[in-house]
């Protein structure tokens, strides 16, 4: 019967030597092995992720990527960070976002990556607008949160800019 487990009972005969080399001892063991036969008709398909979960994951990932990366780039101009340190901040932000929500949406966090995945057939065309809107909203929210988090005196104290708006827009 397909799908039912098969039971087998092999018998093993072992001949062991006792302490006395002239008196062999025979031990018989019976082992019951249960194996499951795979039924190809009962393969469970992975449950598709809801569009709301995908949108939330992409929004969060894009937010984190822009907030951390852009924050490092802005501080690099005033604190003397190198290009390597800014790139490292972007990489750490991306890896953090991938670890946190990459399993939900695939971890695109960038409209160009989403377009490439769609052209390759890994993402459906129906989901493309959801990804793009979520990514743009997340990136804008990340930049806005960074703008709100920077103190007003940040630009004028450490650079030649008159105010934070001029500094941030550069």
N, C-alpha and C positions, 0 to 999 in steps of 0.2 A: 504494500500500500504506500503510495507516494506521500512524503512528508512525515511518516511515522519513523520513530527511531528503530534502528536495527540492533538487536542484541546478539552478541556472540560470546561463547564461552570456550576459549582455548584452554587446553590442558597442557601444562608444562611438566615434563619429567626431568628431574635433576638427580644426578648421582653424586653424592658427596662422600668423601672419605672420612671416616671417624678417626679417632686418635689411634685406633689400631689399624695399621695399614692393610691388614688382610680382611677386614670386615667392612665392605661398602654399605652405606646407608642410602636408601632411595626415598626421596621426598616428592610427593605429588601435590602440585598447587593448582587450584582452579580459580581463574580470574574472569570476572564478568566485565566486559567492556561495552559501554553504551555509546553509540555514535549516531549523530543526527544526519539524516539525508536532506540536503538542501533542496527545497522545492522552488523552482524558478518562478512560479506563479505567485508566490507570497513575498516578493521583494518589496520592502517599504521604500517609497520614494521620499526624498527629503522634503520636509514641510517648507513651503515658500515663506519668506519673511514678508511681513506686512509692509505696505508702502509707508505707513506712519513710522514704523521702526527704522526703516531705511532712511527716511527723511531726517529723523532725529539723530541717527548715527552720523550721517554726512554733515549735518549742521554742526554738531559738536566737534567732529574731527576738523572741519574747516575753521571753526572758531579757534580751537586750540593751536592749530598750525599757524594761523595768522597772528594770534595774540602773542605767542612765544617768539616766533621768528621775527616778526616786525618789531616787537619790543627789544629783542637783541640787536637788531639793525639800528634802531633809533639810539639805543644806549651806546652803540659802537661809535657813533659820531661824536659823542661827548666824553666817553670814558676811555677811549683808546683801544677798544677791542679790535682784534684782527679779523680778517675775512674768514679765517679758519674757525674762529670762535662763533661767528655768526652762522656759518654753515653748520657747525656742530649743534647749535641751538635749534635750527630748523630740523635737522635730522633727529634729534632727541624728541622734539615735539611730534614729528611724524610717527616715530616708533611708539611713542606713548599713546597717540590716538589710534594707531593700528592695534595695539595690544588691548586697548579699552573697548573699542567698538568695531574693529575691522571684521570680526566674524559676523556681524549683523548685515553690513552693507557691501562688504568687499574692500572697504577702506580706500576709496578713490580720492576723496577730499579735494579734487581738482577737476574742473570741467574738461580739460584736455585728456586727462586719464580716463574719464568716463566716456568721452567720445571714442577713444581708442578701444576701450573694452566693448563698446556697443558695435563698432565696426568689426571687431574680431568675433562677435557673436556671443560674448560672455555676459552681456547685459541686454535686456530686451529694449527695443525702441520705445515701447510704451512707458518704461520707467525713466528714460533719459531726461524728460523735463523735470521730474521729481528730484532727481539727482542734482541737476543744474541749479534749480531754484534753491534747494537746500544749501548747496555749496556757496552760492553767492550771498545768501542771507547770513550764513555762518561766518563768512569772511568779513562782511560789512559789520556784523555784530562784534567780531574780534577786534577790528580796527577801532570801532566806536568805544568799546570797553577799554582799550589801551589809551585812547585819547582822554577818556574820563578818568583813568587811573593816574596819569602823569600829573605831577604838580604844576601849577601855572608858572612857577619860578624856574622850572627845569630848563627851559630853552634860553631864558635871558641870562642865567648865571653861568652857564658853561659853553655858550656859543654866541655867535654874532646875531642871532635872530631876536627880533623885538618881542615877540610873544610866542606862545605855544602853537597857535594856529599856523603861523609862518613856518615854524620849525617842523611841525607835523606834515604840512603840505609839501615840503621839499622832499 
